Amino acid sequence: MHKEKGVFSLFILFLGLATLCESRVVSVPAGPLVRVEGQSVAIRCNVSDYQGPRDQEFEWALILDNGAEVQLISTFDPSYPSTSVKDRVNSGGISIKKLSDASVELIISKVRASDSATYRCSTPSTDSVIIGNYHADVELRVIGDTLRVVPSIPQPAVSEGEPLELQCNASRAYTAHTFLSITWSIRKETNTLEDILTFGPDSGVKVGQGFAQRYADGGLLLDLREGGFYGLVMKGAKPSDQGAYVCTAREWTRQPGGGKGWHKILEKSEEMGMVTVTPLAQSLVVSVEKNVTLNVEDTLNLTCLLAARGLLSLDLELTWLVRAVNSSAGQRVLIHVGRDGQVLNGSELVGMSRVKPDAFRLILPKVQRSDSGLYFCQVKAWLPQGSGRWYQAAEKTSDPVQVLVTRLDPEFKVTLTASLTPQFTSDPTEMVCQVTNLLNLRDGQLSVSWTYAMNTPGDSSISTIASINEHGVLVPGEKYQQQLDRGDIAVTRSEQNAFRLRMLRTRDEDMGFYSCIVTAWTPSRQAGWDKAKEIKSDPVTVQWKPKTPVLSVVAHRVREASTGGSTFEMSCRVTGQNLQNPGYSVLIRFEDVQGRNPQKILSLNADSVLQLEEGMAASRTDSVALEKMGQQEYRFRLYGVQVSDRGFYCCEVTAWTRDQSSDWSRAVSAESNKIEIAFADSGPVFNVSIHSDRYRVLPGDTAKMECILSTLGATPNTDDVAFDVRWFQSPARAVENGGAVPLISMDRWGVVKKSGGNESTECSLERTDRNTFVLSVHRTQDRDIGEYYCTAKPWYILPDAGTWRDGPELTSAPVILSMKLALWDSLKMPVLYGVVAALGIGALSILLGLLVANCCLSRNPMHTPRSKLMDLEID
């Protein structure tokens, strides 16, 4: 019995272990799954280790944040979807696809941002025992479609060998767990898109099969910048790079389960445009300069000119070839220079140099007749291919030029032109003798002779002005020796083939015909010079019509002097003709009676320097002014007009011109019409006024009052007027101060007198200027307050008789002088003395009381203190 129970227990144990090993497993991809809005999403669900039928059923549901479940779709129950998603299920927006008996996919076409949630895959149980998991959850995150691709090709047309830059700007909103890759592709004639290079999504680079070697050679470079800029530079463009380029941006996320694989969630491609690559052979142009004719023993210089895009990046291999003109013999190599500049083939007598980046010069010295023929320039252009390798991109040969070697005489043309012609006497003259089309001079020299012929009828004599011989030495003509020595005539060679004759000041007798004679000289066998050719230029006529300078001056009144003391102003306008760059000097003249006794007043020379003339007194320097108001206008002013200034005024103007030495030369003079100053002399009129700096003063201060005199009408000279001035105090106080007599006075001779009855008032009188008299009252007191006024009697000299004459006495208005009482100043000292005395008496009283109290208390026996010890002893 016990044995049977043990066997049954073992059976139950094995059955349980088998059941545990075969428990159902439902699996979905590891989340979160990141997908882009608008894209299709497929989520796979698998079931394994289950019992029952092989074909399993599946259900998908949506788990909300609050834990509620929204039924999406089922493989066996059409009524399974919830009402909120039934329309999308019926329209196919949400569907389920059976991949196998135990595997399905949930497909959401055009996923929405609201579809972000947790999705649950469930399988109904077909097991005999409920064990294992019957559902699995996965999170889906839907992000917005923010990927933008903007491609550009800065230079869509390039030449072979130039770099090609492909730019692709890709931008997107940042989302965790997503990555970006950029792919550049090309579409050629086959219309097949071929990938060039892919960058990303893991910052790695993947190169297309057809571009692997080029990338390894450094021909593909990434240009990565901030802001979503991705650039690919294809170095050394080739004709095979021509085509349409495409930029593709892809957004990726990691494969579920933490694997290293990638899952593409979005892809966008944009056409970058068509790129045209011009083969170097099309842009390479090789040419040689025009045909050349040389003399024997000359040096042949031929220049091979190149033109190509990106010429500086090319390595050039150049060969000079020559063949006879009328010969069937083949061409021969003159010189062959490799890409590294080394001579590979050629004669030592032939040289070649690169004079410019696009010019190669062939030099063949001391040519002979046998060197005549057709010359070619052959160029091979090489481009880098990477890793130090080069390939020949083009080869071109120039058209031939003919070189003819013979013996030739010098050839040239002579042209004489006047670069500077005179219009007036003393103007400069300059002529240029230009030698052009100069050929076959070789080591020769040019000389020039300048000749002059008068244009007088019947006079055919020719004079030599100067020559520059074949040695470059100046040889003066006999008649022009002094002018050349002074520098009035200059003969120079300004350029290699240009000669100049310059006359600094052309005279009337210099009018005529001028010519230059140019002679070509060649070296002789005796180490000298042989005249090879001489050419005389056509004559140049130097002629002008002498013009007499004309000058006119018009004066008009600007401001009229109607009374004495006013201002007179006169303007003079100058008009000149036949004057070259003139300067003007102006002299102001005065006549008291027209046509009699002229006097010079003021002058302004051509350099604008003002000078006072003898007709104006030095004391009146500030009374006259002469100004230049414009190029041809001058203005004269006379301030404070006096009787003696009456008369007639005019402007005398002289025109001046400068010669070549910058000195002024007088040309012509003219005098203006006369302007009269006339006014009636009624004699001077005087005025008197009074002024005080302070009307209220403190006792002891000084008070100052000014008596100011002014003159109206005809103003006499400063020395011809004088005043008697007296100061008075008001009549109310006059009795106290001695009666109605002046306080103080000053006569016209400047003598000051103080009245005898006014000794109590301390005062003084001074003349601060010609018209101001100042009364000062010192240490003022009460008796000094009141009204003050001044009287003045003018004296002036009569202009006609020269005697003194007095005018009516003038009285000023009164001015009141008052005194300020300083109340505090008068009380502060008594108050201070009283406070100090009171404080002193109080302190003395307190001290005396203390002394008395101490003395009385110390002598009273009733107040003698007793100690406690004494009381105890007594007890």
URMO-V119150 format. One record per helix or strand of 2 or more residues. SS is the DSSP state (H for helix, E for strand). FROM is the first residue (numbers start at 1). TO is the last residue. If there is no record, write none. Layout:
ss,from,to
SS,FROM,TO
SS,FROM,TO
This chain:
ss,from,to
H,2,21
E,24,28
E,33,36
E,41,48
E,59,63
E,69,74
H,83,90
E,94,100
E,103,108
H,113,115
E,117,122
E,135,143
E,148,152
E,157,159
E,164,171
E,178,187
E,193,199
E,205,207
H,209,216
E,220,224
E,229,234
H,239,241
E,243,254
E,262,278
H,280,283
E,285,288
E,292,295
E,300,307
H,311,313
E,315,323
E,332,337
E,343,346
E,350,356
E,359,364
H,369,371
E,373,386
E,389,397
E,401,406
E,411,420
E,429,439
E,445,454
E,462,468
E,474,476
H,481,486
E,489,495
E,498,503
H,508,510
E,512,523
E,529,536
E,540,542
E,550,559
E,568,577
E,583,593
E,596,604
E,610,612
H,618,623
E,624,630
E,633,638
H,643,645
E,647,658
E,664,671
E,675,677
E,685,692
E,696,698
E,703,712
H,718,720
E,721,729
H,731,734
E,744,746
E,752,754
H,756,758
E,763,769
E,772,777
H,782,784
E,786,797
E,804,811
E,815,820
H,823,858
H,861,863
H,868,874
